[in-house]
Amino acid sequence: MSEKPYYETMYILRPDIPEEEVESHLKKYSELLEKSGTEVLDSQMRGKRRLAYPIAKHKEGIYVQLSHKGDGQQVAILERAMRLSEDVIRYLTVKQDGPLPTPKSISKDSDDEPEKSETDKENIKPTEDKTESATKDKTISPTEDKTISASKDEKEEATKE
């Protein structure tokens, strides 16, 4: 094991806080780690996302990822600060082994997708209606065909009346 471990902390902020306050939280936790003698490798704002289940009556949250390298003592300090903050609704720190993450600037969801060239835009075809593509790909057995035609006949009779 030649690589030293590093830590990734993912935390979720309340969705109703303004963007300036999100930036202040990001800066606050980075400075807290630096004061404890930890090297902050990367910090990314992942943006507002829908939660899998409600947390403290919130259905959405602002996700932030923080990668840091230290002796492990900083995790307790960081998590204590997050536990005391009312804006952090969930956090998790994971010890990672392996290559260090490549540092990225603070980004949002719209910046994650690279720009497409003009040729890529021309090659993109509009999507078909899902029901049409499903019936094109699906082979229908004779019994299914009879039930489909019978239901069509019933609908036609109902519209005549």
C-alpha positions as CSV (number, residue, x, y, z in Angstrom):
1,M,0.0,0.0,0.0
2,S,2.1,2.8,-1.3
3,E,-0.6,5.5,-1.4
4,K,-1.6,7.2,1.8
5,P,-5.3,7.3,2.6
6,Y,-7.3,10.4,2.2
7,Y,-10.9,11.3,3.3
8,E,-14.0,12.3,1.4
9,T,-16.7,14.1,3.3
10,M,-20.1,14.5,1.5
11,Y,-22.6,16.7,3.3
12,I,-26.1,17.9,2.4
13,L,-27.2,21.4,3.2
14,R,-30.8,22.6,3.5
15,P,-32.3,23.6,0.1
16,D,-33.7,26.9,1.3
17,I,-30.4,28.6,2.2
18,P,-29.0,31.3,-0.3
19,E,-26.0,30.5,-2.5
20,E,-23.8,33.0,-0.7
21,E,-24.4,31.1,2.5
22,V,-23.5,27.8,0.8
23,E,-20.2,29.4,-0.3
24,S,-19.6,30.5,3.3
25,H,-20.2,26.9,4.6
26,L,-17.8,25.6,2.0
27,K,-15.1,28.1,3.0
28,K,-15.8,27.6,6.7
29,Y,-15.3,23.9,6.6
30,S,-12.2,24.2,4.4
31,E,-10.6,26.7,6.8
32,L,-11.5,24.5,9.8
33,L,-9.6,21.6,8.2
34,E,-6.6,23.8,7.4
35,K,-6.5,25.0,11.0
36,S,-6.3,21.4,12.2
37,G,-3.3,20.8,10.0
38,T,-5.1,19.0,7.2
39,E,-4.5,19.5,3.5
40,V,-7.7,20.2,1.6
41,L,-7.4,18.4,-1.8
42,D,-10.7,19.3,-3.4
43,S,-14.0,20.9,-2.7
44,Q,-17.0,20.7,-5.0
45,M,-20.5,22.0,-4.8
46,R,-22.6,19.3,-6.5
47,G,-25.8,21.4,-6.6
48,K,-29.3,20.9,-5.5
49,R,-30.7,17.4,-5.9
50,R,-33.7,15.5,-4.9
51,L,-33.3,13.3,-1.8
52,A,-34.1,9.6,-1.9
53,Y,-36.3,10.0,1.2
54,P,-37.3,13.1,3.3
55,I,-34.7,14.2,5.8
56,A,-36.0,16.7,8.5
57,K,-39.0,17.4,6.3
58,H,-36.8,18.4,3.3
59,K,-37.2,16.6,-0.1
60,E,-34.2,18.3,-1.7
61,G,-30.7,19.2,-0.5
62,I,-27.6,21.0,-1.7
63,Y,-24.8,18.4,-2.0
64,V,-21.2,19.4,-1.3
65,Q,-18.1,17.1,-1.5
66,L,-14.9,17.8,0.4
67,S,-11.7,15.8,-0.1
68,H,-9.0,16.1,2.5
69,K,-5.8,14.5,3.6
70,G,-4.6,14.2,7.2
71,D,-4.0,11.9,10.1
72,G,-7.7,11.1,10.8
73,Q,-8.1,13.4,13.8
74,Q,-9.6,16.1,11.7
75,V,-12.7,14.0,10.9
76,A,-14.0,14.3,14.5
77,I,-13.5,18.0,14.5
78,L,-15.2,18.4,11.1
79,E,-18.1,16.2,11.9
80,R,-18.7,17.9,15.3
81,A,-18.9,21.3,13.5
82,M,-21.4,19.8,11.0
83,R,-23.5,18.2,13.7
84,L,-23.8,21.6,15.5
85,S,-24.8,23.4,12.3
86,E,-28.5,23.6,11.6
87,D,-27.9,24.1,7.9
88,V,-26.3,20.6,7.5
89,I,-29.0,18.0,7.4
90,R,-26.7,15.0,6.7
91,Y,-23.0,14.2,6.4
92,L,-20.8,11.2,5.8
93,T,-17.0,10.9,5.8
94,V,-15.3,7.9,4.0
95,K,-11.7,6.9,4.2
96,Q,-10.4,6.3,0.7
97,D,-7.3,4.3,-0.4
98,G,-5.7,4.7,-3.8
99,P,-4.8,7.6,-6.0
100,L,-5.6,11.1,-4.9
101,P,-8.6,12.8,-6.6
102,T,-7.7,15.3,-9.3
103,P,-8.5,18.8,-8.0
104,K,-11.4,20.6,-9.6
105,S,-12.7,24.0,-9.2
106,I,-16.0,24.7,-7.4
107,S,-18.6,23.8,-10.0
108,K,-22.3,23.5,-10.4
109,D,-24.4,20.9,-12.3
110,S,-24.6,22.8,-15.5
111,D,-20.7,23.0,-15.7
112,D,-20.3,19.3,-15.4
113,E,-21.5,18.6,-18.9
114,P,-18.9,19.5,-21.6
115,E,-20.0,21.7,-24.5
116,K,-21.0,19.7,-27.6
117,S,-19.6,20.6,-31.0
118,E,-21.8,21.6,-33.9
119,T,-21.4,18.1,-35.5
120,D,-22.5,16.4,-32.3
121,K,-25.6,18.6,-32.2
122,E,-26.5,17.8,-35.8
123,N,-26.1,14.1,-35.2
124,I,-28.6,14.1,-32.2
125,K,-32.0,12.8,-33.4
126,P,-35.2,13.6,-31.6
127,T,-36.3,10.8,-29.3
128,E,-39.3,8.7,-30.4
129,D,-42.4,8.3,-28.4
130,K,-41.8,5.5,-25.9
131,T,-45.0,3.7,-26.7
132,E,-44.2,3.7,-30.4
133,S,-40.7,2.4,-30.0
134,A,-41.9,-0.3,-27.5
135,T,-44.4,-1.6,-30.0
136,K,-41.9,-1.6,-32.8
137,D,-39.4,-3.6,-30.9
138,K,-41.9,-6.0,-29.3
139,T,-43.0,-9.1,-31.2
140,I,-46.7,-9.8,-30.6
141,S,-48.0,-13.4,-30.2
142,P,-51.2,-14.4,-32.0
143,T,-53.2,-14.5,-28.7
144,E,-52.0,-11.0,-27.8
145,D,-52.9,-9.8,-31.3
146,K,-56.4,-11.0,-30.8
147,T,-56.9,-9.3,-27.5
148,I,-55.5,-6.1,-28.8
149,S,-57.8,-6.2,-31.9
150,A,-60.8,-7.1,-29.6
151,S,-60.1,-4.1,-27.3
152,K,-59.9,-1.8,-30.4
153,D,-63.2,-3.1,-31.6
154,E,-64.8,-2.4,-28.2
155,K,-63.4,1.1,-28.2
156,E,-64.8,1.7,-31.7
157,E,-68.2,0.5,-30.6
158,A,-68.2,2.7,-27.5
159,T,-67.4,5.8,-29.6
160,K,-70.2,5.0,-32.1
161,E,-72.8,5.0,-29.2
